[in-house]
Amino acid sequence: MPQDKAGGQYADFASIWHTADQFVFDFAAMTAPPSAGTAADGHEATVYEAQVVTRVRVPASQAIEIMKALGAQLDAWEGETGRR
């Protein structure tokens, strides 16, 4: 791993979307507390102000492997911490 990447990047918000061929993970850091607002359709909504810190694109087939790995890590974390 390159030394400048070893520390990672903090993100407390993620947006996930897809195209026909790939999944896109936008990881963001909140820049202000959530606030009440109005969505484009006029409904009440919670507004989150955040700055995208990194975007990761993966082939659709890899998204399945990411879900499996995340599930395994969540199970291990729950077992270690007792939290759900």
Z-matrix of the N, CA and C atoms (Angstrom, degrees):
N
C 1 1.438
C 2 1.534 1 108.20
N 3 1.332 2 116.96 1 134.71
C 4 1.471 3 118.49 2 177.19
C 5 1.527 4 110.88 3 -62.00
N 6 1.314 5 116.05 4 139.97
C 7 1.461 6 121.65 5 -176.99
C 8 1.524 7 111.86 6 -54.27
N 9 1.334 8 118.51 7 -38.91
C 10 1.462 9 120.91 8 -176.80
C 11 1.530 10 112.98 9 -72.57
N 12 1.326 11 117.50 10 -9.93
C 13 1.469 12 121.66 11 178.27
C 14 1.523 13 112.96 12 -104.31
N 15 1.327 14 117.49 13 -11.58
C 16 1.461 15 122.32 14 -172.83
C 17 1.522 16 113.31 15 -61.85
N 18 1.304 17 118.62 16 -31.07
C 19 1.462 18 121.30 17 -179.31
C 20 1.516 19 113.62 18 -76.20
N 21 1.316 20 117.55 19 -14.42
C 22 1.450 21 121.23 20 -179.11
C 23 1.520 22 112.25 21 76.29
N 24 1.315 23 115.03 22 -175.42
C 25 1.460 24 122.20 23 179.90
C 26 1.524 25 107.32 24 -133.16
N 27 1.326 26 117.54 25 126.96
C 28 1.463 27 121.00 26 -179.40
C 29 1.519 28 110.20 27 -76.18
N 30 1.332 29 115.83 28 136.15
C 31 1.458 30 122.38 29 174.17
C 32 1.519 31 107.72 30 -146.49
N 33 1.322 32 117.07 31 134.79
C 34 1.461 33 120.22 32 177.26
C 35 1.530 34 111.55 33 -117.62
N 36 1.313 35 115.43 34 17.44
C 37 1.462 36 121.31 35 178.66
C 38 1.521 37 107.80 36 -152.86
N 39 1.315 38 116.86 37 143.72
C 40 1.461 39 120.77 38 176.56
C 41 1.516 40 109.93 39 -140.09
N 42 1.293 41 114.97 40 142.70
C 43 1.460 42 122.43 41 173.57
C 44 1.521 43 106.54 42 -121.53
N 45 1.311 44 116.39 43 131.87
C 46 1.464 45 120.58 44 -177.88
C 47 1.520 46 108.13 45 -123.62
N 48 1.322 47 115.69 46 129.79
C 49 1.460 48 120.65 47 177.98
C 50 1.530 49 108.41 48 -143.05
N 51 1.321 50 116.33 49 172.67
C 52 1.463 51 118.69 50 -175.35
C 53 1.527 52 112.13 51 -143.98
N 54 1.322 53 114.23 52 160.48
C 55 1.454 54 123.27 53 167.82
C 56 1.532 55 105.25 54 -117.55
N 57 1.299 56 116.88 55 -172.22
C 58 1.469 57 119.80 56 179.84
C 59 1.530 58 111.76 57 -64.74
N 60 1.331 59 117.33 58 -25.59
C 61 1.457 60 120.34 59 -172.63
C 62 1.512 61 115.96 60 -115.93
N 63 1.324 62 118.64 61 -12.30
C 64 1.460 63 119.52 62 -174.10
C 65 1.518 64 111.89 63 -150.03
N 66 1.330 65 114.13 64 160.21
C 67 1.455 66 121.60 65 171.19
C 68 1.522 67 107.09 66 -109.48
N 69 1.329 68 115.68 67 143.70
C 70 1.457 69 121.32 68 -178.51
C 71 1.520 70 108.03 69 -121.56
N 72 1.326 71 116.05 70 127.17
C 73 1.455 72 123.37 71 177.63
C 74 1.524 73 107.36 72 -110.57
N 75 1.313 74 116.51 73 113.87
C 76 1.461 75 121.29 74 173.78
C 77 1.521 76 107.22 75 -101.19
N 78 1.314 77 116.80 76 114.54
C 79 1.457 78 122.10 77 178.19
C 80 1.519 79 107.74 78 -99.46
N 81 1.340 80 115.89 79 133.68
C 82 1.458 81 120.44 80 -174.75
C 83 1.519 82 111.02 81 -134.73
N 84 1.318 83 115.07 82 158.17
C 85 1.459 84 122.89 83 174.34
C 86 1.527 85 107.20 84 -111.99
N 87 1.319 86 115.54 85 129.59
C 88 1.461 87 120.27 86 179.62
C 89 1.522 88 109.37 87 -63.33
N 90 1.337 89 116.23 88 138.78
C 91 1.462 90 120.97 89 -179.83
C 92 1.523 91 112.22 90 -110.01
N 93 1.340 92 116.54 91 -7.44
C 94 1.460 93 121.75 92 178.49
C 95 1.527 94 107.54 93 -159.48
N 96 1.322 95 118.29 94 158.35
C 97 1.463 96 119.87 95 176.72
C 98 1.530 97 110.24 96 -64.50
N 99 1.334 98 117.46 97 150.71
C 100 1.464 99 119.88 98 175.71
C 101 1.529 100 110.39 99 -57.98
N 102 1.323 101 116.14 100 148.53
C 103 1.460 102 120.46 101 179.33
C 104 1.522 103 109.62 102 -139.24
N 105 1.320 104 115.68 103 161.24
C 106 1.465 105 120.83 104 177.64
C 107 1.524 106 108.62 105 -74.47
N 108 1.311 107 115.65 106 142.83
C 109 1.460 108 120.27 107 179.45
C 110 1.508 109 110.77 108 -158.47
N 111 1.304 110 115.59 109 -166.13
C 112 1.459 111 122.14 110 -178.79
C 113 1.520 112 108.95 111 -126.41
N 114 1.331 113 116.40 112 130.86
C 115 1.457 114 121.75 113 177.84
C 116 1.528 115 109.39 114 -75.41
N 117 1.324 116 115.74 115 167.78
C 118 1.465 117 121.62 116 -179.21
C 119 1.525 118 112.07 117 -58.72
N 120 1.336 119 117.25 118 -28.23
C 121 1.465 120 120.35 119 -179.76
C 122 1.522 121 112.90 120 -87.52
N 123 1.334 122 117.14 121 5.41
C 124 1.455 123 121.11 122 176.76
C 125 1.515 124 115.36 123 93.18
N 126 1.310 125 118.65 124 -9.21
C 127 1.463 126 121.97 125 179.59
C 128 1.527 127 110.94 126 -78.01
N 129 1.333 128 114.69 127 153.87
C 130 1.460 129 119.44 128 174.87
C 131 1.520 130 108.86 129 -64.48
N 132 1.310 131 115.99 130 143.71
C 133 1.460 132 120.69 131 -178.27
C 134 1.515 133 109.38 132 -150.19
N 135 1.304 134 115.25 133 159.88
C 136 1.460 135 120.78 134 171.28
C 137 1.520 136 107.09 135 -92.37
N 138 1.313 137 116.22 136 130.39
C 139 1.464 138 121.94 137 -179.08
C 140 1.524 139 108.61 138 -99.99
N 141 1.325 140 115.50 139 128.41
C 142 1.458 141 122.01 140 178.22
C 143 1.528 142 108.19 141 -115.10
N 144 1.321 143 116.34 142 119.43
C 145 1.458 144 120.55 143 174.74
C 146 1.516 145 107.41 144 -95.87
N 147 1.333 146 115.07 145 125.20
C 148 1.460 147 119.79 146 -176.92
C 149 1.524 148 109.75 147 -151.31
N 150 1.313 149 114.97 148 157.74
C 151 1.467 150 122.24 149 176.29
C 152 1.520 151 108.19 150 -113.98
N 153 1.328 152 117.07 151 124.00
C 154 1.460 153 119.78 152 176.95
C 155 1.527 154 108.26 153 -65.59
N 156 1.337 155 115.29 154 127.25
C 157 1.463 156 120.07 155 -179.86
C 158 1.520 157 111.82 156 -101.42
N 159 1.333 158 116.71 157 -23.58
C 160 1.462 159 119.35 158 174.51
C 161 1.522 160 109.48 159 -163.02
N 162 1.307 161 115.14 160 150.20
C 163 1.465 162 122.67 161 175.03
C 164 1.519 163 106.97 162 -120.88
N 165 1.336 164 115.81 163 130.35
C 166 1.460 165 121.49 164 178.89
C 167 1.514 166 107.86 165 -120.24
N 168 1.317 167 116.15 166 125.06
C 169 1.468 168 122.42 167 177.66
C 170 1.528 169 108.17 168 -108.74
N 171 1.338 170 116.47 169 131.59
C 172 1.462 171 120.11 170 178.55
C 173 1.521 172 109.24 171 -133.78
N 174 1.342 173 116.88 172 149.29
C 175 1.454 174 118.93 173 174.84
C 176 1.524 175 109.96 174 -62.50
N 177 1.325 176 115.67 175 150.32
C 178 1.469 177 120.35 176 -177.31
C 179 1.522 178 111.81 177 -53.74
N 180 1.326 179 118.47 178 -39.11
C 181 1.468 180 120.91 179 -179.64
C 182 1.526 181 111.61 180 -62.86
N 183 1.312 182 118.25 181 -30.42
C 184 1.465 183 121.61 182 -179.51
C 185 1.523 184 111.06 183 -74.78
N 186 1.336 185 117.88 184 -26.49
C 187 1.467 186 121.07 185 179.83
C 188 1.531 187 110.72 186 -59.34
N 189 1.313 188 117.40 187 -37.20
C 190 1.467 189 121.24 188 178.44
C 191 1.526 190 109.87 189 -63.26
N 192 1.319 191 117.50 190 -43.41
C 193 1.468 192 121.27 191 179.58
C 194 1.526 193 110.53 192 -66.48
N 195 1.318 194 117.92 193 -36.23
C 196 1.461 195 120.95 194 177.05
C 197 1.524 196 109.82 195 -64.05
N 198 1.327 197 117.67 196 -42.32
C 199 1.472 198 120.78 197 178.67
C 200 1.528 199 110.85 198 -62.03
N 201 1.314 200 117.67 199 -42.79
C 202 1.469 201 120.65 200 178.59
C 203 1.525 202 110.98 201 -62.43
N 204 1.330 203 116.44 202 -45.67
C 205 1.460 204 120.36 203 -178.58
C 206 1.520 205 111.01 204 -66.32
N 207 1.311 206 117.48 205 -40.33
C 208 1.458 207 120.42 206 178.43
C 209 1.525 208 110.31 207 -64.50
N 210 1.325 209 117.23 208 -41.90
C 211 1.461 210 120.66 209 177.62
C 212 1.516 211 111.91 210 -60.46
N 213 1.327 212 116.63 211 -43.38
C 214 1.465 213 120.47 212 179.03
C 215 1.522 214 110.82 213 -63.98
N 216 1.320 215 117.67 214 -42.19
C 217 1.456 216 120.79 215 179.90
C 218 1.526 217 111.46 216 -68.69
N 219 1.328 218 117.92 217 -36.92
C 220 1.466 219 120.40 218 176.39
C 221 1.521 220 111.19 219 -64.69
N 222 1.333 221 116.65 220 -42.21
C 223 1.466 222 120.02 221 176.69
C 224 1.525 223 110.85 222 -59.56
N 225 1.333 224 116.91 223 -45.00
C 226 1.465 225 120.89 224 179.60
C 227 1.526 226 110.39 225 -63.82
N 228 1.326 227 117.63 226 -43.41
C 229 1.464 228 122.06 227 -179.74
C 230 1.518 229 110.52 228 -62.01
N 231 1.364 230 116.99 229 -44.13
C 232 1.466 231 120.32 230 178.14
C 233 1.529 232 110.54 231 -61.53
N 234 1.327 233 117.30 232 -40.87
C 235 1.450 234 120.39 233 178.82
C 236 1.531 235 112.34 234 -65.02
N 237 1.321 236 117.18 235 -36.45
C 238 1.457 237 121.55 236 -178.40
C 239 1.530 238 112.31 237 -77.32
N 240 1.314 239 116.80 238 -35.67
C 241 1.466 240 120.50 239 -173.15
C 242 1.514 241 113.83 240 -103.31
N 243 1.344 242 116.54 241 -17.75
C 244 1.464 243 119.79 242 -175.65
C 245 1.513 244 113.17 243 74.12
N 246 1.319 245 116.90 244 7.61
C 247 1.469 246 121.26 245 -178.62
C 248 1.515 247 110.33 246 -99.32
N 249 1.307 248 115.34 247 154.69
C 250 1.470 249 122.26 248 176.06
C 251 1.484 250 108.77 249 -127.81
